[in-house]
């Protein structure tokens, strides 16, 4: 276990590590979570309200090592997602590892209520991917296909295992999921999580903000292995793996 000060980008890069190898039938799945000390995952409706410079560096380092970014449509809307614009050093490191310069964003959406003309689609360097159920509205499926790429899996809701399988078939060895709580809970319930990065923000929020996972109770509860801890300016960074 590494216990230290996350005050520099170099130490955070070591904490995050480098590119992961894929599982036999799907990418390696990482989760990135920020929460207040009392468990809130948003402040004034946005996760960025809990963040700070060292947490944002973890966020960017994880995006740098992942082959794709998985996120729920609700989080895209709440956090006003834009297209990936990696720094020059991140691009160079990705190319040196055999990755594309920019990872695609993969949005999981049941209703496809997204802004197809917005920057996330219109200004993306690589096409934004939308994962939707097969019975989603045909008009919205056509709009999604015109704006980027569509993966169809599941009926009524998105089946995540086939989506991950298709991403693996495209050569994506690892995926980082940035939420929201419902999507993370779906991945946990399907036993599709390999690693978690949890940032504890030095903040108390109270109120009705969601926990990091929102879904049925996991039976049995998943036991995690703590493999690294860092601290910076009051933020505590925890890295866990899910034993197999």
C-alpha positions as a LaTeX table, in Angstrom:
\begin{tabular}{lrrr}
\hline
Residue & $x$ (\AA) & $y$ (\AA) & $z$ (\AA) \\
\hline
Unk1 & 0.00 & 0.00 & 0.00 \\
Unk2 & 1.29 & 3.46 & $-0.89$ \\
Unk3 & 0.58 & 6.17 & 1.67 \\
Unk4 & 1.80 & 9.62 & 0.76 \\
Unk5 & 1.19 & 13.18 & $-0.32$ \\
Unk6 & $-0.61$ & 13.72 & $-3.63$ \\
Unk7 & 0.71 & 17.24 & $-3.99$ \\
Unk8 & 2.22 & 16.75 & $-7.46$ \\
Unk9 & 0.99 & 15.46 & $-10.80$ \\
Unk10 & 3.82 & 12.91 & $-10.72$ \\
Unk11 & 2.69 & 11.34 & $-7.45$ \\
Unk12 & $-0.90$ & 11.25 & $-8.69$ \\
Unk13 & 0.21 & 9.60 & $-11.93$ \\
Unk14 & 1.93 & 6.91 & $-9.85$ \\
Unk15 & $-1.20$ & 6.49 & $-7.74$ \\
Unk16 & $-3.40$ & 6.05 & $-10.83$ \\
Unk17 & $-0.94$ & 3.78 & $-12.65$ \\
Unk18 & $-0.85$ & 3.06 & $-16.34$ \\
Unk19 & $-2.93$ & 1.30 & $-18.97$ \\
Unk20 & $-4.79$ & $-1.83$ & $-17.83$ \\
Unk21 & $-5.06$ & $-5.14$ & $-19.64$ \\
Unk22 & $-8.50$ & $-6.24$ & $-20.75$ \\
Unk23 & $-10.48$ & $-9.07$ & $-19.17$ \\
Unk24 & $-11.05$ & $-12.11$ & $-21.43$ \\
Unk25 & $-14.47$ & $-10.90$ & $-22.60$ \\
Unk26 & $-14.59$ & $-7.21$ & $-21.73$ \\
Unk27 & $-12.44$ & $-4.19$ & $-20.86$ \\
Unk28 & $-11.00$ & $-3.65$ & $-17.39$ \\
Unk29 & $-13.57$ & $-1.41$ & $-15.68$ \\
Unk30 & $-12.50$ & 1.39 & $-13.35$ \\
Unk31 & $-14.84$ & 3.62 & $-11.34$ \\
Unk32 & $-14.05$ & 7.23 & $-10.41$ \\
Unk33 & $-16.08$ & 8.66 & $-7.51$ \\
Unk34 & $-15.90$ & 11.87 & $-5.48$ \\
Unk35 & $-17.94$ & 12.15 & $-2.29$ \\
Unk36 & $-18.15$ & 14.41 & 0.74 \\
Unk37 & $-17.17$ & 13.12 & 4.17 \\
Unk38 & $-20.88$ & 12.47 & 4.85 \\
Unk39 & $-21.32$ & 10.56 & 1.58 \\
Unk40 & $-22.88$ & 13.15 & $-0.74$ \\
Unk41 & $-21.87$ & 12.83 & $-4.39$ \\
Unk42 & $-23.01$ & 16.30 & $-5.49$ \\
Unk43 & $-23.12$ & 19.85 & $-4.20$ \\
Unk44 & $-25.82$ & 22.10 & $-5.67$ \\
Unk45 & $-26.55$ & 19.27 & $-8.12$ \\
Unk46 & $-23.01$ & 18.95 & $-9.52$ \\
Unk47 & $-20.14$ & 16.66 & $-8.56$ \\
Unk48 & $-17.64$ & 19.38 & $-9.48$ \\
Unk49 & $-18.76$ & 21.30 & $-6.38$ \\
Unk50 & $-16.95$ & 18.68 & $-4.28$ \\
Unk51 & $-13.79$ & 18.72 & $-6.37$ \\
Unk52 & $-10.49$ & 20.56 & $-6.13$ \\
Unk53 & $-7.17$ & 20.72 & $-8.04$ \\
Unk54 & $-5.74$ & 17.37 & $-6.84$ \\
Unk55 & $-9.04$ & 15.58 & $-7.48$ \\
Unk56 & $-9.21$ & 17.06 & $-10.97$ \\
Unk57 & $-5.67$ & 15.76 & $-11.60$ \\
Unk58 & $-6.79$ & 12.24 & $-10.65$ \\
Unk59 & $-9.76$ & 12.71 & $-12.98$ \\
Unk60 & $-7.52$ & 13.72 & $-15.90$ \\
Unk61 & $-4.92$ & 11.01 & $-15.20$ \\
Unk62 & $-7.63$ & 8.32 & $-15.20$ \\
Unk63 & $-9.02$ & 9.64 & $-18.46$ \\
Unk64 & $-5.47$ & 9.55 & $-19.80$ \\
Unk65 & $-4.94$ & 5.83 & $-19.13$ \\
Unk66 & $-8.45$ & 4.65 & $-20.07$ \\
Unk67 & $-9.35$ & 3.63 & $-23.60$ \\
Unk68 & $-12.95$ & 4.85 & $-23.24$ \\
Unk69 & $-15.00$ & 6.98 & $-20.82$ \\
Unk70 & $-18.34$ & 5.52 & $-19.69$ \\
Unk71 & $-20.95$ & 7.87 & $-18.25$ \\
Unk72 & $-24.69$ & 8.00 & $-17.69$ \\
Unk73 & $-26.86$ & 10.49 & $-19.57$ \\
Unk74 & $-28.05$ & 12.10 & $-16.31$ \\
Unk75 & $-24.45$ & 12.87 & $-15.32$ \\
Unk76 & $-23.76$ & 14.25 & $-18.81$ \\
Unk77 & $-26.65$ & 16.68 & $-18.39$ \\
Unk78 & $-26.01$ & 17.57 & $-14.72$ \\
Unk79 & $-22.26$ & 18.16 & $-15.15$ \\
Unk80 & $-22.59$ & 19.70 & $-18.62$ \\
Unk81 & $-20.14$ & 17.36 & $-20.28$ \\
Unk82 & $-18.08$ & 18.60 & $-23.19$ \\
Unk83 & $-15.80$ & 16.75 & $-25.62$ \\
Unk84 & $-12.44$ & 15.30 & $-24.58$ \\
Unk85 & $-9.58$ & 17.78 & $-24.95$ \\
Unk86 & $-6.50$ & 16.08 & $-23.44$ \\
Unk87 & $-3.35$ & 18.03 & $-22.64$ \\
Unk88 & $-0.38$ & 17.64 & $-24.95$ \\
Unk89 & 1.53 & 15.49 & $-22.43$ \\
Unk90 & $-1.47$ & 13.17 & $-22.04$ \\
Unk91 & $-1.77$ & 12.78 & $-25.81$ \\
Unk92 & 1.92 & 11.97 & $-26.14$ \\
Unk93 & 1.77 & 9.39 & $-23.35$ \\
Unk94 & $-1.27$ & 7.74 & $-24.90$ \\
Unk95 & 0.39 & 7.43 & $-28.30$ \\
Unk96 & 3.54 & 6.02 & $-26.67$ \\
Unk97 & 1.37 & 3.31 & $-25.05$ \\
Unk98 & $-0.28$ & 2.43 & $-28.34$ \\
Unk99 & $-3.56$ & 4.22 & $-27.61$ \\
Unk100 & $-5.40$ & 6.79 & $-29.66$ \\
Unk101 & $-4.73$ & 10.40 & $-28.69$ \\
Unk102 & $-8.30$ & 10.85 & $-27.48$ \\
Unk103 & $-10.58$ & 8.37 & $-25.73$ \\
Unk104 & $-14.20$ & 8.26 & $-26.90$ \\
Unk105 & $-16.98$ & 9.14 & $-24.47$ \\
Unk106 & $-19.64$ & 6.43 & $-24.20$ \\
Unk107 & $-23.00$ & 7.70 & $-22.91$ \\
Unk108 & $-25.46$ & 5.19 & $-21.45$ \\
Unk109 & $-28.98$ & 6.42 & $-22.10$ \\
Unk110 & $-32.40$ & 4.77 & $-21.96$ \\
Unk111 & $-34.47$ & 7.64 & $-23.39$ \\
Unk112 & $-31.81$ & 9.30 & $-25.61$ \\
Unk113 & $-32.78$ & 12.73 & $-24.32$ \\
Unk114 & $-29.50$ & 14.33 & $-25.37$ \\
Unk115 & $-28.46$ & 17.47 & $-27.24$ \\
Unk116 & $-27.27$ & 16.02 & $-30.54$ \\
Unk117 & $-26.08$ & 19.42 & $-31.83$ \\
Unk118 & $-24.13$ & 20.27 & $-28.67$ \\
Unk119 & $-20.32$ & 20.30 & $-28.34$ \\
Unk120 & $-20.16$ & 16.75 & $-26.94$ \\
Unk121 & $-21.23$ & 15.51 & $-30.37$ \\
Unk122 & $-20.51$ & 18.38 & $-32.78$ \\
Unk123 & $-16.98$ & 19.15 & $-31.51$ \\
Unk124 & $-15.74$ & 15.68 & $-30.50$ \\
Unk125 & $-12.38$ & 14.67 & $-32.02$ \\
Unk126 & $-13.50$ & 11.04 & $-32.03$ \\
Unk127 & $-17.19$ & 10.16 & $-32.41$ \\
Unk128 & $-19.14$ & 10.11 & $-29.16$ \\
Unk129 & $-20.77$ & 6.71 & $-28.63$ \\
Unk130 & $-24.27$ & 6.25 & $-27.26$ \\
Unk131 & $-25.36$ & 2.95 & $-25.69$ \\
Unk132 & $-29.13$ & 2.55 & $-25.82$ \\
Unk133 & $-31.71$ & $-0.23$ & $-25.45$ \\
Unk134 & $-32.94$ & $-1.87$ & $-28.64$ \\
Unk135 & $-36.46$ & $-0.54$ & $-28.03$ \\
Unk136 & $-35.43$ & 3.12 & $-27.67$ \\
Unk137 & $-37.42$ & 5.56 & $-29.87$ \\
Unk138 & $-36.41$ & 5.07 & $-33.50$ \\
Unk139 & $-36.36$ & 8.81 & $-34.16$ \\
Unk140 & $-33.85$ & 9.34 & $-31.34$ \\
Unk141 & $-31.80$ & 6.31 & $-32.41$ \\
Unk142 & $-31.51$ & 7.82 & $-35.88$ \\
Unk143 & $-30.48$ & 11.18 & $-34.40$ \\
Unk144 & $-27.86$ & 9.46 & $-32.24$ \\
Unk145 & $-26.48$ & 7.55 & $-35.23$ \\
Unk146 & $-26.25$ & 10.77 & $-37.24$ \\
Unk147 & $-24.40$ & 12.53 & $-34.40$ \\
Unk148 & $-21.96$ & 9.75 & $-33.49$ \\
Unk149 & $-22.18$ & 6.01 & $-33.05$ \\
Unk150 & $-24.83$ & 3.81 & $-31.40$ \\
Unk151 & $-24.49$ & 0.51 & $-29.54$ \\
Unk152 & $-27.87$ & $-1.17$ & $-29.01$ \\
Unk153 & $-28.18$ & $-3.68$ & $-26.18$ \\
Unk154 & $-30.97$ & $-4.66$ & $-23.82$ \\
Unk155 & $-34.71$ & $-4.08$ & $-23.74$ \\
Unk156 & $-36.18$ & $-1.35$ & $-21.56$ \\
Unk157 & $-32.74$ & $-0.48$ & $-20.19$ \\
Unk158 & $-29.18$ & $-0.75$ & $-21.46$ \\
Unk159 & $-27.54$ & $-4.17$ & $-21.00$ \\
Unk160 & $-24.04$ & $-3.22$ & $-19.91$ \\
Unk161 & $-22.19$ & $-6.52$ & $-20.46$ \\
Unk162 & $-22.85$ & $-6.57$ & $-24.25$ \\
Unk163 & $-21.90$ & $-2.88$ & $-24.45$ \\
Unk164 & $-18.58$ & $-3.61$ & $-22.76$ \\
Unk165 & $-18.10$ & $-6.63$ & $-25.00$ \\
Unk166 & $-18.50$ & $-4.48$ & $-28.09$ \\
Unk167 & $-16.05$ & $-1.93$ & $-26.74$ \\
Unk168 & $-13.56$ & $-4.75$ & $-26.15$ \\
Unk169 & $-14.08$ & $-5.97$ & $-29.72$ \\
Unk170 & $-13.14$ & $-2.46$ & $-30.86$ \\
Unk171 & $-9.82$ & $-2.77$ & $-29.01$ \\
Unk172 & $-10.68$ & $-0.79$ & $-25.88$ \\
Unk173 & $-8.73$ & $-2.56$ & $-23.11$ \\
Unk174 & $-9.97$ & $-0.40$ & $-20.23$ \\
Unk175 & $-12.90$ & 1.83 & $-19.39$ \\
Unk176 & $-13.32$ & 4.42 & $-16.64$ \\
Unk177 & $-16.89$ & 5.04 & $-15.48$ \\
Unk178 & $-17.58$ & 8.52 & $-14.13$ \\
Unk179 & $-21.12$ & 7.86 & $-12.87$ \\
Unk180 & $-23.79$ & 8.51 & $-12.05$ \\
Unk181 & $-24.75$ & 6.47 & $-9.00$ \\
Unk182 & $-27.35$ & 4.41 & $-10.86$ \\
Unk183 & $-24.91$ & 3.36 & $-13.57$ \\
Unk184 & $-22.23$ & 2.44 & $-11.03$ \\
Unk185 & $-24.79$ & 0.37 & $-9.11$ \\
Unk186 & $-25.73$ & $-1.47$ & $-12.32$ \\
Unk187 & $-22.09$ & $-2.30$ & $-12.97$ \\
Unk188 & $-21.64$ & $-3.50$ & $-9.38$ \\
Unk189 & $-24.77$ & $-5.63$ & $-9.51$ \\
Unk190 & $-23.57$ & $-7.30$ & $-12.71$ \\
Unk191 & $-20.09$ & $-7.86$ & $-11.19$ \\
Unk192 & $-18.50$ & $-5.72$ & $-13.90$ \\
Unk193 & $-16.21$ & $-3.56$ & $-11.72$ \\
Unk194 & $-12.49$ & $-4.25$ & $-11.38$ \\
Unk195 & $-11.13$ & $-1.16$ & $-9.67$ \\
Unk196 & $-12.44$ & 1.91 & $-7.81$ \\
Unk197 & $-10.89$ & 5.32 & $-7.24$ \\
Unk198 & $-12.68$ & 7.12 & $-4.41$ \\
Unk199 & $-11.96$ & 10.75 & $-3.52$ \\
Unk200 & $-13.14$ & 11.90 & $-0.09$ \\
Unk201 & $-13.73$ & 15.65 & $-0.31$ \\
Unk202 & $-13.13$ & 17.60 & 2.94 \\
Unk203 & $-16.74$ & 18.77 & 2.86 \\
Unk204 & $-19.99$ & 18.25 & 4.75 \\
Unk205 & $-23.13$ & 18.53 & 2.64 \\
Unk206 & $-26.11$ & 16.81 & 4.32 \\
Unk207 & $-29.34$ & 17.22 & 2.31 \\
Unk208 & $-30.67$ & 14.61 & $-0.09$ \\
Unk209 & $-27.70$ & 14.05 & $-2.41$ \\
Unk210 & $-27.30$ & 10.50 & $-3.73$ \\
Unk211 & $-24.72$ & 8.07 & $-2.39$ \\
Unk212 & $-22.03$ & 6.80 & $-4.77$ \\
Unk213 & $-24.22$ & 3.82 & $-5.71$ \\
Unk214 & $-28.00$ & 3.98 & $-6.03$ \\
Unk215 & $-29.69$ & 0.64 & $-6.63$ \\
Unk216 & $-30.79$ & $-2.57$ & $-4.95$ \\
Unk217 & $-28.67$ & $-3.81$ & $-2.05$ \\
Unk218 & $-25.81$ & $-6.00$ & $-3.21$ \\
Unk219 & $-26.24$ & $-9.52$ & $-1.86$ \\
Unk220 & $-23.67$ & $-10.46$ & $-0.85$ \\
Unk221 & $-21.85$ & $-7.20$ & $-0.32$ \\
Unk222 & $-18.70$ & $-6.88$ & $-2.44$ \\
Unk223 & $-15.45$ & $-6.94$ & $-0.48$ \\
Unk224 & $-12.70$ & $-4.65$ & $-1.79$ \\
Unk225 & $-8.92$ & $-4.69$ & $-1.46$ \\
Unk226 & $-7.31$ & $-1.34$ & $-0.62$ \\
Unk227 & $-4.12$ & $-0.96$ & $-2.64$ \\
Unk228 & $-3.18$ & 2.74 & $-2.35$ \\
Unk229 & $-3.90$ & 5.87 & $-0.30$ \\
Unk230 & $-2.86$ & 9.48 & $-0.94$ \\
Unk231 & $-3.69$ & 12.83 & 0.66 \\
Unk232 & $-3.52$ & 16.41 & $-0.59$ \\
Unk233 & $-4.95$ & 19.65 & 0.84 \\
Unk234 & $-7.46$ & 17.69 & 2.90 \\
Unk235 & $-8.60$ & 15.42 & 0.06 \\
Unk236 & $-8.06$ & 11.70 & 0.66 \\
Unk237 & $-7.64$ & 9.42 & $-2.37$ \\
Unk238 & $-8.38$ & 5.70 & $-2.07$ \\
Unk239 & $-7.69$ & 3.07 & $-4.71$ \\
Unk240 & $-9.39$ & $-0.33$ & $-4.43$ \\
Unk241 & $-9.47$ & $-3.50$ & $-6.50$ \\
Unk242 & $-12.30$ & $-6.01$ & $-6.57$ \\
Unk243 & $-10.85$ & $-9.46$ & $-5.77$ \\
Unk244 & $-11.63$ & $-12.24$ & $-8.25$ \\
\hline
\end{tabular}
